[in-house]
Amino acid sequence: MHRKFLFTVGTAIGAAFLTAAFAVGQSAGTTDDQNKTMKSGTTASTTTLTASDRAFVMEAAKGGLAEVEMGRLAAEKASNPDVKSFGQRMVDDHSKANDELKALAQQKGIQIPTDLDAKDKATRDKLAKLSGDAFDKAYMADMVKDHKTDVNEFKKESQQAKDADIKAFAGKTLPTLEDHLKMAEETHGKVSGAKPAPATKKSGYSS
């Protein structure tokens, strides 16, 4: 009886030990997986983004910042009322689009720029030194060039983006950019006295 009792107790203790060891092993495995995720600094949304989708978001953010900055400059310095009006339209429309893009970028784990890059700063500084008709012509010429590129890139992304949210953003913003291009060409024609050139497809995305 005594040996049987000891055997039963020993078996129970052994089973309890194995159960506890298994639980600890599972916990350690979970912790290791969590640590790997934390060390990698990635989430499901960031790891599924293609390089082209990520590049589009970054370039769109840079361009949006530039449009707002140049638009403010035009609203202040332009001598032609149509140019002033166009500049304010850029501030209003692109500020809204920038806010939407910022929220989307945060959702996808992308850190977007918050200041102009060197190229756009140089353009802003160049325009800031101009005044009167010279400013109006230079600003509107820049806006025509930029929006031709913008329209092409947003159209491409609205058709080819792999991420559904980024694709939707591009498609939603595209009509506004097409409207901007039409306005830019018309206004540029007024201040330069020349007929606007038809839009041509270009590679890359500026502002």
NORGINOR-V136443 format. One record per residue. N is the residue number from 1. PHI is phi in whole degrees, 0 to 359 (* if undefined). OMEGA is omega in whole degrees, -180 to 180 (* if undefined). BURIAL is I if it has 9 or more other C-alpha atoms within 8 Angstrom, else O. Layout:
N,PHI,OMEGA,BURIAL ; N,PHI,OMEGA,BURIAL
//
This chain:
1,*,-177,O ; 2,293,179,O ; 3,295,180,O ; 4,296,180,O ; 5,295,-180,O ; 6,296,179,O ; 7,298,180,O ; 8,296,-180,O ; 9,296,-180,O ; 10,297,179,O ; 11,297,-180,O ; 12,296,-179,O ; 13,294,180,O ; 14,298,179,O ; 15,296,179,O ; 16,297,-180,O ; 17,296,179,O ; 18,296,179,O ; 19,298,-180,O ; 20,295,-180,O ; 21,296,179,O ; 22,297,-180,O ; 23,295,179,O ; 24,296,179,O ; 25,298,178,O ; 26,297,-180,O ; 27,297,-180,O ; 28,296,179,O ; 29,297,179,O ; 30,296,-180,O ; 31,297,179,O ; 32,299,179,O ; 33,297,180,O ; 34,295,180,O ; 35,296,178,O ; 36,299,180,O ; 37,295,-179,I ; 38,293,-179,O ; 39,293,-179,O ; 40,288,179,O ; 41,66,-178,O ; 42,241,175,I ; 43,233,-180,O ; 44,300,-176,O ; 45,291,-178,I ; 46,283,-177,I ; 47,288,-178,O ; 48,268,180,O ; 49,286,175,I ; 50,280,179,O ; 51,298,-179,O ; 52,291,178,O ; 53,294,179,I ; 54,295,180,I ; 55,296,179,O ; 56,299,-180,I ; 57,299,-179,I ; 58,296,-179,I ; 59,291,178,I ; 60,295,178,I ; 61,294,178,I ; 62,299,-179,I ; 63,296,180,I ; 64,296,177,I ; 65,298,-179,I ; 66,295,180,I ; 67,300,180,I ; 68,293,-178,I ; 69,296,179,I ; 70,293,179,I ; 71,295,177,I ; 72,298,179,I ; 73,296,180,I ; 74,294,180,I ; 75,298,-179,I ; 76,268,-169,O ; 77,261,-174,I ; 78,299,178,I ; 79,265,179,I ; 80,274,-178,I ; 81,299,178,O ; 82,292,178,O ; 83,290,176,I ; 84,301,-179,I ; 85,296,179,I ; 86,297,180,I ; 87,300,179,I ; 88,293,177,I ; 89,298,178,I ; 90,297,179,I ; 91,299,-176,I ; 92,294,-174,I ; 93,290,-176,I ; 94,283,174,I ; 95,296,178,I ; 96,295,-180,O ; 97,295,180,I ; 98,297,179,I ; 99,295,179,O ; 100,294,180,O ; 101,292,179,I ; 102,299,179,I ; 103,296,179,O ; 104,295,-180,I ; 105,297,178,I ; 106,298,179,I ; 107,298,-178,O ; 108,268,179,O ; 109,76,-179,I ; 110,254,177,I ; 111,269,-177,O ; 112,269,-179,I ; 113,293,179,O ; 114,242,-180,O ; 115,217,180,O ; 116,296,175,I ; 117,277,-174,O ; 118,300,-178,O ; 119,296,-178,O ; 120,289,176,I ; 121,296,179,I ; 122,295,178,O ; 123,295,179,O ; 124,299,-179,I ; 125,295,178,O ; 126,294,179,O ; 127,294,-177,I ; 128,297,-179,O ; 129,276,-180,O ; 130,266,177,O ; 131,205,177,I ; 132,60,-178,I ; 133,299,-179,I ; 134,298,178,O ; 135,294,-177,I ; 136,303,-178,I ; 137,293,-178,I ; 138,293,-179,I ; 139,295,-178,I ; 140,291,176,I ; 141,297,179,I ; 142,294,-179,O ; 143,292,177,I ; 144,296,-179,I ; 145,299,-177,O ; 146,296,-176,I ; 147,285,172,I ; 148,298,179,I ; 149,293,-180,I ; 150,302,-178,I ; 151,299,180,I ; 152,298,-177,I ; 153,288,179,I ; 154,290,177,I ; 155,296,179,I ; 156,298,-178,I ; 157,291,179,I ; 158,293,-180,I ; 159,257,-170,O ; 160,244,-179,O ; 161,301,178,I ; 162,276,180,I ; 163,278,-175,I ; 164,296,-178,O ; 165,291,179,O ; 166,293,178,I ; 167,298,180,I ; 168,293,179,I ; 169,298,180,I ; 170,299,180,I ; 171,294,-180,I ; 172,290,-176,O ; 173,277,-176,I ; 174,306,-179,I ; 175,301,178,O ; 176,295,179,O ; 177,293,177,I ; 178,296,177,I ; 179,294,178,O ; 180,298,-180,I ; 181,297,179,I ; 182,298,179,O ; 183,296,-179,I ; 184,297,180,I ; 185,295,180,I ; 186,294,-179,I ; 187,291,178,I ; 188,297,178,I ; 189,298,-180,I ; 190,291,-175,O ; 191,278,-178,I ; 192,260,-179,O ; 193,75,-179,O ; 194,240,178,O ; 195,286,180,O ; 196,294,178,O ; 197,285,179,O ; 198,295,-179,O ; 199,293,177,O ; 200,236,-177,O ; 201,284,177,O ; 202,234,178,O ; 203,267,178,O ; 204,89,-180,O ; 205,224,177,I ; 206,256,-177,I ; 207,261,*,I
//
